[in-house]
């Protein structure tokens, strides 16, 4: 699903085609094949297109479907959708309004502060070599406030909240969705090869993909005799540096884990993206 939705005050000049001056308000929801998402990411090339979309690629159901079972929309959900969308469409057609007269949702100062704190969490990852340091990820991260506003307003509409101040729970939910979306977009960039890894990183990724989790020491013991680390003067140090790069890129996560009795099992590495 792709859904860009933005407001701009636009006055563009262009050679060879007609121009537009005014308020641009729009939303598009598009259900498409997964390849369409990959194409947008791969071909965006700093045009600003990719970061205007929320992209969700659900796991395929192929291979697990039971063709003897029939699936139908839930009547309650269908009725709620029809009521909300029908009312919005009727209002837009029968009572068109100027932009300045449209009813609007608002975000409180305290919730704006939550959004700013979230942006502060992202900021260090935008530095050169950081988790979100590629052009596409920097573009996506730069628009998180826009997407949070959109998501929170849509959630308020979905729950049929009155026009006015958006409930804090929707702001918090939107921040959570956007946090997941950033990591999902990053994983897609790796999947389609827009962002790459080197031979050392591939060696560690292959081991963690096989073992699911491991300590740094276990990775060092298992990989220090494998190329390319066997060529290093200090293989264990090279492996540790590689792990640090993978963590910085957001491909690997490292966290302390505990057994059933509460005893620490140490810090374990797992693949994230």
C-alpha positions, 0 to 999 in steps of 0.5 A, a space after each residue: 500500500 502506498 499513501 502520500 498525502 501532503 499540503 503545500 503552498 505552491 508557486 512553481 515555474 516550469 519550462 515547457 508545461 503549464 504551471 500551478 499557483 495555489 494550495 495543494 492538498 491531496 491524498 492517494 491510497 494505492 494498492 499495488 504489487 510489491 514490485 511497485 514499491 521496489 521500483 519507487 525505492 530503486 528509481 527515486 534517485 533523490 527526486 523526493 518521490 520515495 519519502 512521500 509514500 508510506 510503503 507496506 509490503 505484507 508477507 505473501 499468503 501463497 503456500 499457506 492458503 486453504 482454497 476450501 475456505 471462503 473469506 468475506 469482509 466483516 460486516 461491522 468493519 464494512 459498515 463503519 468504512 462505508 459510513 465514514 468514507 460516504 460522509 466525507 465524500 458527500 460533504 466534499 461534493 455537496 458542500 465544497 469549501 475554501 481551504 481556509 474554511 475547512 475544519 481541521 484537527 490540531 496537535 497539542 504543544 505537549 504532543 508536538 514535543 513528543 514528535 520533536 523528541 522522536 526526531 531527536 532520536 533519529 538525528 544521530 543516525 542521519 550523520 555520515 555512515 549512520 543507520 539512515 545516512 543514505 539519501 533515501 533514508 535521510 529524505 524519509 526521516 526528514 518527513 517523519 513529522 508530516 507522516 505522523 500528522 497524517 497518520 494521527 489524523 487518519 486514526 482520529 477519523 477512523 475512530 470518528 473523533 470530533 474535529 479539534 485536538 487529536 487525542 495523545 494516543 493517536 500521536 503516540 501510535 503514529 510515532 510507533 508506526 513511523 518508527 517501524 516504517 523507517 526500519 522497514 524501509 531500510 530493510 527494503 533498501 538492503 533487499 533490493 540492493 540500493 544499500 549494500 554490504 561488503 565482504 566482511 559484513 556478508 560473512 557476519 550476516 551469513 553466520 547470524 542468519 544461520 545461528 539466529 543469535 550469538 555473542 560477539 565472542 562466538 562470532 569471532 571464534 566461528 569466523 576468524 579463520 574465514 575469508 576475508 577475516 583470515 587475511 586481517 592482521 587482527 581477525 578478532 578486532 576486524 570482526 568486532 569493527 564489522 559488527 559495529 558497522 552492522 549495528 550502525 547500519 541497523 542490520 544487526 541489533 545487540 541487546 542483553 538477554 536473560 534466561 527464565 530465572 532472570 540470569 543474564 545470558 550476556 549481550 546477543 547479536 541478532 539480524 534486524 534488517 
